[in-house]
Amino acid sequence: MTLFLVAMAVLAMFGKLRLPGGKGRPRITARCPRCGRPKIGAGPCPCGNDKGA
């Protein structure tokens, strides 16, 4: 049990490690100009703003 917890802690440390030059997680940049929700796909926003952003 203890070895399992130690192994999980080591994996968590490597998961948080950021390598130099790495891109990291992609960020959502397209947002609805009216409500600020992230845009997913090419369809209209659920808030009713039919203008694509």
Secondary structure as UniProt FT lines:
FT   HELIX           2..16
FT   TURN            20..21
FT   TURN            33..35
FT   TURN            46..47
//
